[in-house]
Amino acid sequence: MQPIRSRWLLLAAAFALLPACGKQSSEQSGNGSKTPAKAVLTTVQLLKSGQMDDLLQHVLPPDAYQQVRTRWNAHHTDLNQASEAQRKRFAATMQRFTEPGAEKKLWAQVQPKLDQFDKKYKQQLPVTIGVVQLMLGSEINKSDQLTADQKKQAGDLVSALGQWAQQADWGNPDKVKHAIAVITGSARKLDIKTLQQVNALTYKQAMQKYGVVWNGFKQLLDIWGLSIDKTLDSVTAKTIVSDQYKATVQVHYVLLGKPQTLDVQMVKLDNRWYAKDLMDRWYKYKTDAAEAASAAASASAAAPASAASPAISGSAH
């Protein structure tokens, strides 16, 4: 897998936390990509609602979307190769999270670990988070893919999330109990007990399950004070620079009570607007795949020729 550059990290984090305006319901129609600002707003609306397949269709051109589905189908068939031990472990895990009384049983297992966390790790955690924050900040500052404004925007985002992570009461028993309830509730909503059931899912069904997981994840963060939905509801988006084929959308939103700004570069393809960074990665993927296929074809063509050479040489004597 290719290393993810700082700009892509910024864009991905932004789309995970970008604010969406709930009043703009018309933007979920086919007009959702007709302007750069609408394309951004529709992206985060779909993300907030957990409509994962609609989100992919919105942020990707049709050929890229079909490739995603093709790759999903290919990887999905890998589940057929799961060993019996893996199948048993999966079934046992799902049983653990969905059985009657799962919350009490899980709490009984977690509670002693919370005591250990308080004694050994609670005081160290803010320092560890601070180190990670410094590392991310260094990577952002060294990036040659970000403008000065984008570096500041990324730094502000990392700073806000770092402060939240340092101050969050991760070992609070009531919050942990609530988190266990969210996890077990989400597991039950998935309504999956075995890997055989996972393997039987269609693409559309799997996307719906991903939405359940995403909504559960948002609930977990909310327990510790990071409400993605509140952030998503705080958006304003304005196209500040635009020509026929490219534009810059400036997004303002509030994260953990602090105003944030993000500039998103957009490009126009077939009368629809897409995030430039995502398109750059898609074209690179297509180029790399084409080069790999060409190299494989050349190697395959060369193999019979090299195998035939000794025979030709021998017949000349």
C-alpha angles and dihedrals in degrees: 000000000000117000111257112240125225094255092055090048089053093049093046092049090047094052089049092052104023116127120248124201107232092199094067097080093148089068091073087070125085088282091068092100100036093101129030094241093047090050090056094045093049090050093057094041090058091045092052093051093046094237093152100172093047088048092054092047089051100048097039132062113243095260092050091047091052090050090053090053092047092051091046090054091049094050092042091061089058087077087074087069094059113126123239089251091054091049091051092048092051093049091048091050094050090046089052092054099041107035120110110277092017092140094059093044093049092047090053088055096044100044097074089049090053089056089051091048092053092050101042112020113021095087093043096051098078089051091050091048090048091054091051089048091053091049092051091047090052092051090050093049092048094049117115089192096070131072120226090260092049091050090054091047092049091046092051090051093050091046093052093048092044093053090048093050092048094050099040114110096231094171097051105132095214092051092047091051089050090050091052089053091051092049094049091044091052091047090054091048089055088061092203123136106164142030088243088064091049091050090051093057118112119224092259092049091049091052089055090052090050087055090055090052092048093051090049090051091053090052091052093053090047090059089064095043104268106118109187091184092056089050090048090051094054099066132130119176127190132177104232100172126025143158132165096292110016139038145171119230118198113209124196120193142152119246118185090341094309123111113238134188130206130182113210119195113217134191130198121233124172091346094307130104122232136176108270095219091055092049092048090055092047093053091046090051091051092048093048092047092050092049092048091050091048092049091048091050091049092049091048092050092048094051098068091044093054091045091053095049097080091050092051091046092050094051091056092067 
